[in-house]
Amino acid sequence: VIQLYFLLGQLPKGAQVPAALIKQVAEWNANLTLGKVVIISNVILYTSSSWLSRTDADTLAVDAVVGHYASKDLRKNVEPYLKQ
């Protein structure tokens, strides 16, 4: 399995994850056609994965581009939660 991770934002160390952000992540994940948003410790990531046996250089490049643009859009939506 190949996993791609894109940083969306980071909460201050020791800060609680806002309930509104948890709800929003669940909504994003229900609507994303590819990948998902995860919160690990205080880091918010967009991640996608694919099977190595079904991936070539072109497919990996497309996955990286799709992940880049998806994370770019999601990053804008995460920002307000990081300022709370």
PyMOL Python script that loads the backbone (N, CA, C, O; Angstrom):
from pymol import cmd

cmd.read_pdbstr("""\
ATOM      1  N   VAL A   1       0.846  -1.177   0.000  1.00  0.00           N
ATOM      2  CA  VAL A   1       0.000   0.000   0.000  1.00  0.00           C
ATOM      3  C   VAL A   1       0.892   1.241   0.000  1.00  0.00           C
ATOM      4  O   VAL A   1       1.839   1.345   0.779  1.00  0.00           O
ATOM      5  N   ILE A   2       0.571   2.162  -0.876  1.00  0.00           N
ATOM      6  CA  ILE A   2       1.242   3.459  -0.909  1.00  0.00           C
ATOM      7  C   ILE A   2       0.311   4.462  -0.244  1.00  0.00           C
ATOM      8  O   ILE A   2      -0.864   4.551  -0.602  1.00  0.00           O
ATOM      9  N   GLN A   3       0.822   5.211   0.713  1.00  0.00           N
ATOM     10  CA  GLN A   3       0.022   6.217   1.382  1.00  0.00           C
ATOM     11  C   GLN A   3       0.645   7.587   1.150  1.00  0.00           C
ATOM     12  O   GLN A   3       1.848   7.782   1.325  1.00  0.00           O
ATOM     13  N   LEU A   4      -0.195   8.521   0.756  1.00  0.00           N
ATOM     14  CA  LEU A   4       0.236   9.908   0.563  1.00  0.00           C
ATOM     15  C   LEU A   4      -0.406  10.752   1.657  1.00  0.00           C
ATOM     16  O   LEU A   4      -1.598  10.617   1.931  1.00  0.00           O
ATOM     17  N   TYR A   5       0.378  11.616   2.278  1.00  0.00           N
ATOM     18  CA  TYR A   5      -0.111  12.490   3.336  1.00  0.00           C
ATOM     19  C   TYR A   5       0.146  13.942   2.953  1.00  0.00           C
ATOM     20  O   TYR A   5       1.220  14.281   2.455  1.00  0.00           O
ATOM     21  N   PHE A   6      -0.843  14.790   3.189  1.00  0.00           N
ATOM     22  CA  PHE A   6      -0.739  16.214   2.908  1.00  0.00           C
ATOM     23  C   PHE A   6      -1.156  16.970   4.168  1.00  0.00           C
ATOM     24  O   PHE A   6      -2.246  16.752   4.697  1.00  0.00           O
ATOM     25  N   LEU A   7      -0.289  17.853   4.642  1.00  0.00           N
ATOM     26  CA  LEU A   7      -0.557  18.612   5.855  1.00  0.00           C
ATOM     27  C   LEU A   7      -1.630  19.664   5.596  1.00  0.00           C
ATOM     28  O   LEU A   7      -1.516  20.463   4.666  1.00  0.00           O
ATOM     29  N   LEU A   8      -2.669  19.659   6.423  1.00  0.00           N
ATOM     30  CA  LEU A   8      -3.735  20.660   6.327  1.00  0.00           C
ATOM     31  C   LEU A   8      -3.586  21.730   7.391  1.00  0.00           C
ATOM     32  O   LEU A   8      -3.995  22.873   7.190  1.00  0.00           O
ATOM     33  N   GLY A   9      -3.009  21.369   8.509  1.00  0.00           N
ATOM     34  CA  GLY A   9      -2.839  22.334   9.582  1.00  0.00           C
ATOM     35  C   GLY A   9      -2.404  21.656  10.858  1.00  0.00           C
ATOM     36  O   GLY A   9      -2.335  20.430  10.940  1.00  0.00           O
ATOM     37  N   GLN A  10      -2.112  22.471  11.848  1.00  0.00           N
ATOM     38  CA  GLN A  10      -1.648  21.950  13.118  1.00  0.00           C
ATOM     39  C   GLN A  10      -2.239  22.783  14.245  1.00  0.00           C
ATOM     40  O   GLN A  10      -2.175  24.012  14.229  1.00  0.00           O
ATOM     41  N   LEU A  11      -2.807  22.100  15.210  1.00  0.00           N
ATOM     42  CA  LEU A  11      -3.329  22.761  16.403  1.00  0.00           C
ATOM     43  C   LEU A  11      -2.166  23.054  17.342  1.00  0.00           C
ATOM     44  O   LEU A  11      -1.148  22.362  17.297  1.00  0.00           O
ATOM     45  N   PRO A  12      -2.301  24.062  18.185  1.00  0.00           N
ATOM     46  CA  PRO A  12      -1.245  24.324  19.171  1.00  0.00           C
ATOM     47  C   PRO A  12      -1.027  23.087  20.050  1.00  0.00           C
ATOM     48  O   PRO A  12      -1.969  22.361  20.368  1.00  0.00           O
ATOM     49  N   LYS A  13       0.205  22.870  20.427  1.00  0.00           N
ATOM     50  CA  LYS A  13       0.534  21.711  21.252  1.00  0.00           C
ATOM     51  C   LYS A  13      -0.282  21.724  22.545  1.00  0.00           C
ATOM     52  O   LYS A  13      -0.344  22.736  23.242  1.00  0.00           O
ATOM     53  N   GLY A  14      -0.897  20.602  22.847  1.00  0.00           N
ATOM     54  CA  GLY A  14      -1.696  20.467  24.058  1.00  0.00           C
ATOM     55  C   GLY A  14      -3.132  20.956  23.923  1.00  0.00           C
ATOM     56  O   GLY A  14      -3.923  20.793  24.852  1.00  0.00           O
ATOM     57  N   ALA A  15      -3.485  21.549  22.795  1.00  0.00           N
ATOM     58  CA  ALA A  15      -4.847  22.060  22.589  1.00  0.00           C
ATOM     59  C   ALA A  15      -5.805  20.911  22.302  1.00  0.00           C
ATOM     60  O   ALA A  15      -5.432  19.915  21.682  1.00  0.00           O
ATOM     61  N   GLN A  16      -7.017  21.060  22.750  1.00  0.00           N
ATOM     62  CA  GLN A  16      -8.060  20.091  22.468  1.00  0.00           C
ATOM     63  C   GLN A  16      -8.558  20.298  21.039  1.00  0.00           C
ATOM     64  O   GLN A  16      -8.624  21.428  20.555  1.00  0.00           O
ATOM     65  N   VAL A  17      -8.904  19.205  20.372  1.00  0.00           N
ATOM     66  CA  VAL A  17      -9.486  19.303  19.037  1.00  0.00           C
ATOM     67  C   VAL A  17     -10.913  19.826  19.194  1.00  0.00           C
ATOM     68  O   VAL A  17     -11.714  19.202  19.890  1.00  0.00           O
ATOM     69  N   PRO A  18     -11.249  20.946  18.571  1.00  0.00           N
ATOM     70  CA  PRO A  18     -12.600  21.500  18.709  1.00  0.00           C
ATOM     71  C   PRO A  18     -13.655  20.507  18.202  1.00  0.00           C
ATOM     72  O   PRO A  18     -13.472  19.847  17.179  1.00  0.00           O
ATOM     73  N   ALA A  19     -14.752  20.424  18.942  1.00  0.00           N
ATOM     74  CA  ALA A  19     -15.839  19.522  18.551  1.00  0.00           C
ATOM     75  C   ALA A  19     -16.358  19.858  17.155  1.00  0.00           C
ATOM     76  O   ALA A  19     -16.715  18.964  16.388  1.00  0.00           O
ATOM     77  N   ALA A  20     -16.398  21.141  16.832  1.00  0.00           N
ATOM     78  CA  ALA A  20     -16.871  21.555  15.502  1.00  0.00           C
ATOM     79  C   ALA A  20     -15.949  21.022  14.408  1.00  0.00           C
ATOM     80  O   ALA A  20     -16.414  20.675  13.323  1.00  0.00           O
ATOM     81  N   LEU A  21     -14.654  20.955  14.681  1.00  0.00           N
ATOM     82  CA  LEU A  21     -13.708  20.422  13.698  1.00  0.00           C
ATOM     83  C   LEU A  21     -13.913  18.920  13.532  1.00  0.00           C
ATOM     84  O   LEU A  21     -13.864  18.414  12.411  1.00  0.00           O
ATOM     85  N   ILE A  22     -14.138  18.214  14.606  1.00  0.00           N
ATOM     86  CA  ILE A  22     -14.394  16.772  14.525  1.00  0.00           C
ATOM     87  C   ILE A  22     -15.637  16.513  13.680  1.00  0.00           C
ATOM     88  O   ILE A  22     -15.648  15.613  12.840  1.00  0.00           O
ATOM     89  N   LYS A  23     -16.671  17.296  13.905  1.00  0.00           N
ATOM     90  CA  LYS A  23     -17.901  17.160  13.118  1.00  0.00           C
ATOM     91  C   LYS A  23     -17.633  17.464  11.642  1.00  0.00           C
ATOM     92  O   LYS A  23     -18.130  16.763  10.760  1.00  0.00           O
ATOM     93  N   GLN A  24     -16.855  18.498  11.379  1.00  0.00           N
ATOM     94  CA  GLN A  24     -16.543  18.885  10.005  1.00  0.00           C
ATOM     95  C   GLN A  24     -15.719  17.800   9.304  1.00  0.00           C
ATOM     96  O   GLN A  24     -15.953  17.516   8.130  1.00  0.00           O
ATOM     97  N   VAL A  25     -14.767  17.196  10.001  1.00  0.00           N
ATOM     98  CA  VAL A  25     -13.955  16.120   9.430  1.00  0.00           C
ATOM     99  C   VAL A  25     -14.850  14.952   9.032  1.00  0.00           C
ATOM    100  O   VAL A  25     -14.674  14.371   7.960  1.00  0.00           O
ATOM    101  N   ALA A  26     -15.802  14.607   9.882  1.00  0.00           N
ATOM    102  CA  ALA A  26     -16.731  13.523   9.550  1.00  0.00           C
ATOM    103  C   ALA A  26     -17.535  13.854   8.301  1.00  0.00           C
ATOM    104  O   ALA A  26     -17.771  12.981   7.466  1.00  0.00           O
ATOM    105  N   GLU A  27     -17.956  15.104   8.167  1.00  0.00           N
ATOM    106  CA  GLU A  27     -18.714  15.528   6.989  1.00  0.00           C
ATOM    107  C   GLU A  27     -17.849  15.472   5.727  1.00  0.00           C
ATOM    108  O   GLU A  27     -18.287  14.981   4.687  1.00  0.00           O
ATOM    109  N   TRP A  28     -16.616  15.981   5.831  1.00  0.00           N
ATOM    110  CA  TRP A  28     -15.709  15.908   4.675  1.00  0.00           C
ATOM    111  C   TRP A  28     -15.508  14.467   4.242  1.00  0.00           C
ATOM    112  O   TRP A  28     -15.603  14.149   3.056  1.00  0.00           O
ATOM    113  N   ASN A  29     -15.229  13.591   5.207  1.00  0.00           N
ATOM    114  CA  ASN A  29     -14.951  12.198   4.877  1.00  0.00           C
ATOM    115  C   ASN A  29     -16.152  11.501   4.257  1.00  0.00           C
ATOM    116  O   ASN A  29     -15.990  10.593   3.442  1.00  0.00           O
ATOM    117  N   ALA A  30     -17.342  11.912   4.631  1.00  0.00           N
ATOM    118  CA  ALA A  30     -18.544  11.336   4.034  1.00  0.00           C
ATOM    119  C   ALA A  30     -18.719  11.779   2.585  1.00  0.00           C
ATOM    120  O   ALA A  30     -19.363  11.090   1.794  1.00  0.00           O
ATOM    121  N   ASN A  31     -18.142  12.934   2.238  1.00  0.00           N
ATOM    122  CA  ASN A  31     -18.346  13.498   0.904  1.00  0.00           C
ATOM    123  C   ASN A  31     -17.139  13.414  -0.028  1.00  0.00           C
ATOM    124  O   ASN A  31     -17.282  13.645  -1.229  1.00  0.00           O
ATOM    125  N   LEU A  32     -15.968  13.094   0.487  1.00  0.00           N
ATOM    126  CA  LEU A  32     -14.785  12.989  -0.366  1.00  0.00           C
ATOM    127  C   LEU A  32     -14.877  11.740  -1.239  1.00  0.00           C
ATOM    128  O   LEU A  32     -15.229  10.663  -0.759  1.00  0.00           O
ATOM    129  N   THR A  33     -14.563  11.890  -2.509  1.00  0.00           N
ATOM    130  CA  THR A  33     -14.571  10.725  -3.405  1.00  0.00           C
ATOM    131  C   THR A  33     -13.255   9.972  -3.354  1.00  0.00           C
ATOM    132  O   THR A  33     -13.195   8.790  -3.693  1.00  0.00           O
ATOM    133  N   LEU A  34     -12.208  10.651  -2.933  1.00  0.00           N
ATOM    134  CA  LEU A  34     -10.889  10.030  -2.833  1.00  0.00           C
ATOM    135  C   LEU A  34     -10.213  10.550  -1.581  1.00  0.00           C
ATOM    136  O   LEU A  34     -10.213  11.755  -1.327  1.00  0.00           O
ATOM    137  N   GLY A  35      -9.637   9.655  -0.797  1.00  0.00           N
ATOM    138  CA  GLY A  35      -8.901  10.044   0.397  1.00  0.00           C
ATOM    139  C   GLY A  35      -9.799  10.359   1.576  1.00  0.00           C
ATOM    140  O   GLY A  35     -11.021  10.224   1.517  1.00  0.00           O
ATOM    141  N   LYS A  36      -9.144  10.786   2.660  1.00  0.00           N
ATOM    142  CA  LYS A  36      -9.879  11.162   3.871  1.00  0.00           C
ATOM    143  C   LYS A  36      -9.052  12.132   4.691  1.00  0.00           C
ATOM    144  O   LYS A  36      -7.841  12.258   4.504  1.00  0.00           O
ATOM    145  N   VAL A  37      -9.723  12.809   5.597  1.00  0.00           N
ATOM    146  CA  VAL A  37      -9.078  13.739   6.513  1.00  0.00           C
ATOM    147  C   VAL A  37      -8.944  13.033   7.853  1.00  0.00           C
ATOM    148  O   VAL A  37      -9.896  12.424   8.342  1.00  0.00           O
ATOM    149  N   VAL A  38      -7.751  13.118   8.445  1.00  0.00           N
ATOM    150  CA  VAL A  38      -7.505  12.493   9.740  1.00  0.00           C
ATOM    151  C   VAL A  38      -6.853  13.509  10.669  1.00  0.00           C
ATOM    152  O   VAL A  38      -6.190  14.447  10.225  1.00  0.00           O
ATOM    153  N   ILE A  39      -7.055  13.305  11.955  1.00  0.00           N
ATOM    154  CA  ILE A  39      -6.392  14.119  12.973  1.00  0.00           C
ATOM    155  C   ILE A  39      -5.546  13.160  13.795  1.00  0.00           C
ATOM    156  O   ILE A  39      -6.062  12.241  14.432  1.00  0.00           O
ATOM    157  N   ILE A  40      -4.242  13.388  13.770  1.00  0.00           N
ATOM    158  CA  ILE A  40      -3.314  12.570  14.541  1.00  0.00           C
ATOM    159  C   ILE A  40      -2.605  13.497  15.506  1.00  0.00           C
ATOM    160  O   ILE A  40      -1.850  14.384  15.107  1.00  0.00           O
ATOM    161  N   SER A  41      -2.864  13.274  16.783  1.00  0.00           N
ATOM    162  CA  SER A  41      -2.338  14.133  17.836  1.00  0.00           C
ATOM    163  C   SER A  41      -2.836  15.556  17.596  1.00  0.00           C
ATOM    164  O   SER A  41      -4.032  15.808  17.747  1.00  0.00           O
ATOM    165  N   ASN A  42      -1.976  16.481  17.234  1.00  0.00           N
ATOM    166  CA  ASN A  42      -2.416  17.858  16.980  1.00  0.00           C
ATOM    167  C   ASN A  42      -2.261  18.234  15.504  1.00  0.00           C
ATOM    168  O   ASN A  42      -2.300  19.415  15.162  1.00  0.00           O
ATOM    169  N   VAL A  43      -2.086  17.245  14.634  1.00  0.00           N
ATOM    170  CA  VAL A  43      -1.862  17.473  13.212  1.00  0.00           C
ATOM    171  C   VAL A  43      -3.077  17.021  12.414  1.00  0.00           C
ATOM    172  O   VAL A  43      -3.626  15.948  12.662  1.00  0.00           O
ATOM    173  N   ILE A  44      -3.493  17.843  11.454  1.00  0.00           N
ATOM    174  CA  ILE A  44      -4.634  17.527  10.594  1.00  0.00           C
ATOM    175  C   ILE A  44      -4.080  17.241   9.204  1.00  0.00           C
ATOM    176  O   ILE A  44      -3.376  18.065   8.620  1.00  0.00           O
ATOM    177  N   LEU A  45      -4.409  16.062   8.683  1.00  0.00           N
ATOM    178  CA  LEU A  45      -3.857  15.591   7.418  1.00  0.00           C
ATOM    179  C   LEU A  45      -4.944  15.157   6.456  1.00  0.00           C
ATOM    180  O   LEU A  45      -6.012  14.702   6.866  1.00  0.00           O
ATOM    181  N   TYR A  46      -4.656  15.304   5.166  1.00  0.00           N
ATOM    182  CA  TYR A  46      -5.443  14.666   4.123  1.00  0.00           C
ATOM    183  C   TYR A  46      -4.598  13.487   3.663  1.00  0.00           C
ATOM    184  O   TYR A  46      -3.412  13.661   3.380  1.00  0.00           O
ATOM    185  N   THR A  47      -5.166  12.313   3.582  1.00  0.00           N
ATOM    186  CA  THR A  47      -4.420  11.129   3.190  1.00  0.00           C
ATOM    187  C   THR A  47      -5.177  10.334   2.134  1.00  0.00           C
ATOM    188  O   THR A  47      -6.406  10.264   2.145  1.00  0.00           O
ATOM    189  N   SER A  48      -4.433   9.753   1.247  1.00  0.00           N
ATOM    190  CA  SER A  48      -5.015   8.833   0.276  1.00  0.00           C
ATOM    191  C   SER A  48      -4.062   7.666   0.121  1.00  0.00           C
ATOM    192  O   SER A  48      -2.872   7.787   0.413  1.00  0.00           O
ATOM    193  N   SER A  49      -4.577   6.538  -0.335  1.00  0.00           N
ATOM    194  CA  SER A  49      -3.743   5.358  -0.478  1.00  0.00           C
ATOM    195  C   SER A  49      -4.152   4.580  -1.716  1.00  0.00           C
ATOM    196  O   SER A  49      -5.269   4.709  -2.217  1.00  0.00           O
ATOM    197  N   SER A  50      -3.227   3.779  -2.190  1.00  0.00           N
ATOM    198  CA  SER A  50      -3.504   2.910  -3.333  1.00  0.00           C
ATOM    199  C   SER A  50      -2.610   1.681  -3.218  1.00  0.00           C
ATOM    200  O   SER A  50      -1.606   1.681  -2.505  1.00  0.00           O
ATOM    201  N   TRP A  51      -3.001   0.639  -3.937  1.00  0.00           N
ATOM    202  CA  TRP A  51      -2.230  -0.602  -3.920  1.00  0.00           C
ATOM    203  C   TRP A  51      -0.984  -0.449  -4.777  1.00  0.00           C
ATOM    204  O   TRP A  51      -1.073  -0.004  -5.921  1.00  0.00           O
ATOM    205  N   LEU A  52       0.163  -0.808  -4.245  1.00  0.00           N
ATOM    206  CA  LEU A  52       1.424  -0.721  -4.965  1.00  0.00           C
ATOM    207  C   LEU A  52       1.383  -1.564  -6.243  1.00  0.00           C
ATOM    208  O   LEU A  52       1.910  -1.150  -7.275  1.00  0.00           O
ATOM    209  N   SER A  53       0.770  -2.722  -6.177  1.00  0.00           N
ATOM    210  CA  SER A  53       0.727  -3.621  -7.339  1.00  0.00           C
ATOM    211  C   SER A  53      -0.099  -3.051  -8.494  1.00  0.00           C
ATOM    212  O   SER A  53       0.041  -3.495  -9.634  1.00  0.00           O
ATOM    213  N   ARG A  54      -0.955  -2.075  -8.206  1.00  0.00           N
ATOM    214  CA  ARG A  54      -1.796  -1.467  -9.237  1.00  0.00           C
ATOM    215  C   ARG A  54      -1.371  -0.047  -9.572  1.00  0.00           C
ATOM    216  O   ARG A  54      -2.107   0.688 -10.230  1.00  0.00           O
ATOM    217  N   THR A  55      -0.179   0.340  -9.118  1.00  0.00           N
ATOM    218  CA  THR A  55       0.277   1.710  -9.291  1.00  0.00           C
ATOM    219  C   THR A  55       1.538   1.743 -10.148  1.00  0.00           C
ATOM    220  O   THR A  55       2.472   0.970  -9.936  1.00  0.00           O
ATOM    221  N   ASP A  56       1.545   2.641 -11.106  1.00  0.00           N
ATOM    222  CA  ASP A  56       2.761   2.902 -11.871  1.00  0.00           C
ATOM    223  C   ASP A  56       3.112   4.374 -11.675  1.00  0.00           C
ATOM    224  O   ASP A  56       2.433   5.080 -10.930  1.00  0.00           O
ATOM    225  N   ALA A  57       4.156   4.834 -12.330  1.00  0.00           N
ATOM    226  CA  ALA A  57       4.614   6.213 -12.141  1.00  0.00           C
ATOM    227  C   ALA A  57       3.541   7.226 -12.526  1.00  0.00           C
ATOM    228  O   ALA A  57       3.373   8.237 -11.844  1.00  0.00           O
ATOM    229  N   ASP A  58       2.815   6.966 -13.608  1.00  0.00           N
ATOM    230  CA  ASP A  58       1.777   7.908 -14.044  1.00  0.00           C
ATOM    231  C   ASP A  58       0.628   7.973 -13.041  1.00  0.00           C
ATOM    232  O   ASP A  58       0.145   9.054 -12.706  1.00  0.00           O
ATOM    233  N   THR A  59       0.200   6.816 -12.572  1.00  0.00           N
ATOM    234  CA  THR A  59      -0.898   6.770 -11.600  1.00  0.00           C
ATOM    235  C   THR A  59      -0.491   7.470 -10.302  1.00  0.00           C
ATOM    236  O   THR A  59      -1.282   8.210  -9.716  1.00  0.00           O
ATOM    237  N   LEU A  60       0.740   7.235  -9.859  1.00  0.00           N
ATOM    238  CA  LEU A  60       1.226   7.885  -8.647  1.00  0.00           C
ATOM    239  C   LEU A  60       1.273   9.396  -8.828  1.00  0.00           C
ATOM    240  O   LEU A  60       0.930  10.142  -7.911  1.00  0.00           O
ATOM    241  N   ALA A  61       1.691   9.849  -9.996  1.00  0.00           N
ATOM    242  CA  ALA A  61       1.729  11.286 -10.281  1.00  0.00           C
ATOM    243  C   ALA A  61       0.329  11.887 -10.247  1.00  0.00           C
ATOM    244  O   ALA A  61       0.129  12.968  -9.694  1.00  0.00           O
ATOM    245  N   VAL A  62      -0.630  11.198 -10.831  1.00  0.00           N
ATOM    246  CA  VAL A  62      -2.017  11.682 -10.816  1.00  0.00           C
ATOM    247  C   VAL A  62      -2.533  11.725  -9.382  1.00  0.00           C
ATOM    248  O   VAL A  62      -3.162  12.707  -8.986  1.00  0.00           O
ATOM    249  N   ASP A  63      -2.277  10.673  -8.594  1.00  0.00           N
ATOM    250  CA  ASP A  63      -2.709  10.660  -7.193  1.00  0.00           C
ATOM    251  C   ASP A  63      -2.099  11.823  -6.415  1.00  0.00           C
ATOM    252  O   ASP A  63      -2.765  12.436  -5.580  1.00  0.00           O
ATOM    253  N   ALA A  64      -0.831  12.124  -6.691  1.00  0.00           N
ATOM    254  CA  ALA A  64      -0.165  13.226  -5.997  1.00  0.00           C
ATOM    255  C   ALA A  64      -0.778  14.571  -6.376  1.00  0.00           C
ATOM    256  O   ALA A  64      -0.972  15.431  -5.517  1.00  0.00           O
ATOM    257  N   VAL A  65      -1.081  14.750  -7.652  1.00  0.00           N
ATOM    258  CA  VAL A  65      -1.691  16.010  -8.102  1.00  0.00           C
ATOM    259  C   VAL A  65      -3.094  16.163  -7.518  1.00  0.00           C
ATOM    260  O   VAL A  65      -3.451  17.233  -7.026  1.00  0.00           O
ATOM    261  N   VAL A  66      -3.885  15.096  -7.574  1.00  0.00           N
ATOM    262  CA  VAL A  66      -5.241  15.139  -7.005  1.00  0.00           C
ATOM    263  C   VAL A  66      -5.161  15.435  -5.510  1.00  0.00           C
ATOM    264  O   VAL A  66      -5.919  16.257  -4.996  1.00  0.00           O
ATOM    265  N   GLY A  67      -4.246  14.765  -4.816  1.00  0.00           N
ATOM    266  CA  GLY A  67      -4.075  15.014  -3.381  1.00  0.00           C
ATOM    267  C   GLY A  67      -3.643  16.433  -3.087  1.00  0.00           C
ATOM    268  O   GLY A  67      -4.102  17.037  -2.117  1.00  0.00           O
ATOM    269  N   HIS A  68      -2.764  16.970  -3.914  1.00  0.00           N
ATOM    270  CA  HIS A  68      -2.299  18.345  -3.722  1.00  0.00           C
ATOM    271  C   HIS A  68      -3.465  19.332  -3.815  1.00  0.00           C
ATOM    272  O   HIS A  68      -3.636  20.183  -2.942  1.00  0.00           O
ATOM    273  N   TYR A  69      -4.259  19.214  -4.870  1.00  0.00           N
ATOM    274  CA  TYR A  69      -5.358  20.165  -5.049  1.00  0.00           C
ATOM    275  C   TYR A  69      -6.479  19.953  -4.031  1.00  0.00           C
ATOM    276  O   TYR A  69      -7.096  20.920  -3.583  1.00  0.00           O
ATOM    277  N   ALA A  70      -6.746  18.702  -3.665  1.00  0.00           N
ATOM    278  CA  ALA A  70      -7.758  18.445  -2.636  1.00  0.00           C
ATOM    279  C   ALA A  70      -7.301  19.043  -1.307  1.00  0.00           C
ATOM    280  O   ALA A  70      -8.086  19.679  -0.603  1.00  0.00           O
ATOM    281  N   SER A  71      -6.030  18.836  -0.969  1.00  0.00           N
ATOM    282  CA  SER A  71      -5.536  19.367   0.303  1.00  0.00           C
ATOM    283  C   SER A  71      -5.470  20.891   0.293  1.00  0.00           C
ATOM    284  O   SER A  71      -5.677  21.533   1.323  1.00  0.00           O
ATOM    285  N   LYS A  72      -5.185  21.460  -0.859  1.00  0.00           N
ATOM    286  CA  LYS A  72      -5.156  22.924  -0.968  1.00  0.00           C
ATOM    287  C   LYS A  72      -6.529  23.510  -0.647  1.00  0.00           C
ATOM    288  O   LYS A  72      -6.628  24.497   0.083  1.00  0.00           O
ATOM    289  N   ASP A  73      -7.584  22.909  -1.185  1.00  0.00           N
ATOM    290  CA  ASP A  73      -8.943  23.367  -0.888  1.00  0.00           C
ATOM    291  C   ASP A  73      -9.312  23.112   0.568  1.00  0.00           C
ATOM    292  O   ASP A  73      -9.894  23.976   1.225  1.00  0.00           O
ATOM    293  N   LEU A  74      -8.976  21.933   1.069  1.00  0.00           N
ATOM    294  CA  LEU A  74      -9.306  21.595   2.454  1.00  0.00           C
ATOM    295  C   LEU A  74      -8.551  22.485   3.437  1.00  0.00           C
ATOM    296  O   LEU A  74      -9.089  22.855   4.481  1.00  0.00           O
ATOM    297  N   ARG A  75      -7.322  22.824   3.111  1.00  0.00           N
ATOM    298  CA  ARG A  75      -6.499  23.671   3.992  1.00  0.00           C
ATOM    299  C   ARG A  75      -7.201  25.008   4.266  1.00  0.00           C
ATOM    300  O   ARG A  75      -7.172  25.514   5.387  1.00  0.00           O
ATOM    301  N   LYS A  76      -7.824  25.566   3.236  1.00  0.00           N
ATOM    302  CA  LYS A  76      -8.556  26.829   3.410  1.00  0.00           C
ATOM    303  C   LYS A  76      -9.715  26.662   4.388  1.00  0.00           C
ATOM    304  O   LYS A  76     -10.026  27.574   5.154  1.00  0.00           O
ATOM    305  N   ASN A  77     -10.350  25.490   4.359  1.00  0.00           N
ATOM    306  CA  ASN A  77     -11.492  25.242   5.232  1.00  0.00           C
ATOM    307  C   ASN A  77     -11.056  24.901   6.666  1.00  0.00           C
ATOM    308  O   ASN A  77     -11.832  25.081   7.604  1.00  0.00           O
ATOM    309  N   VAL A  78      -9.847  24.419   6.835  1.00  0.00           N
ATOM    310  CA  VAL A  78      -9.344  24.063   8.168  1.00  0.00           C
ATOM    311  C   VAL A  78      -8.879  25.308   8.930  1.00  0.00           C
ATOM    312  O   VAL A  78      -8.983  25.361  10.156  1.00  0.00           O
ATOM    313  N   GLU A  79      -8.376  26.293   8.218  1.00  0.00           N
ATOM    314  CA  GLU A  79      -7.795  27.487   8.847  1.00  0.00           C
ATOM    315  C   GLU A  79      -8.651  28.123   9.949  1.00  0.00           C
ATOM    316  O   GLU A  79      -8.129  28.426  11.022  1.00  0.00           O
ATOM    317  N   PRO A  80      -9.965  28.335   9.708  1.00  0.00           N
ATOM    318  CA  PRO A  80     -10.757  28.969  10.772  1.00  0.00           C
ATOM    319  C   PRO A  80     -10.768  28.179  12.085  1.00  0.00           C
ATOM    320  O   PRO A  80     -10.861  28.774  13.159  1.00  0.00           O
ATOM    321  N   TYR A  81     -10.676  26.860  12.011  1.00  0.00           N
ATOM    322  CA  TYR A  81     -10.678  26.039  13.220  1.00  0.00           C
ATOM    323  C   TYR A  81      -9.358  26.159  13.978  1.00  0.00           C
ATOM    324  O   TYR A  81      -9.321  25.941  15.189  1.00  0.00           O
ATOM    325  N   LEU A  82      -8.296  26.497  13.294  1.00  0.00           N
ATOM    326  CA  LEU A  82      -6.986  26.622  13.931  1.00  0.00           C
ATOM    327  C   LEU A  82      -6.843  27.950  14.644  1.00  0.00           C
ATOM    328  O   LEU A  82      -5.978  28.091  15.508  1.00  0.00           O
ATOM    329  N   LYS A  83      -7.672  28.932  14.303  1.00  0.00           N
ATOM    330  CA  LYS A  83      -7.598  30.270  14.898  1.00  0.00           C
ATOM    331  C   LYS A  83      -8.457  30.410  16.140  1.00  0.00           C
ATOM    332  O   LYS A  83      -8.433  31.451  16.796  1.00  0.00           O
ATOM    333  N   GLN A  84      -9.218  29.371  16.472  1.00  0.00           N
ATOM    334  CA  GLN A  84     -10.121  29.443  17.626  1.00  0.00           C
ATOM    335  C   GLN A  84      -9.366  29.349  18.916  1.00  0.00           C
ATOM    336  O   GLN A  84      -9.969  29.392  19.988  1.00  0.00           O
TER     337      GLN A  84
END
""", "prot")
cmd.dss("prot")
cmd.show_as("cartoon", "prot")
cmd.util.cbc("prot")
cmd.orient("prot")
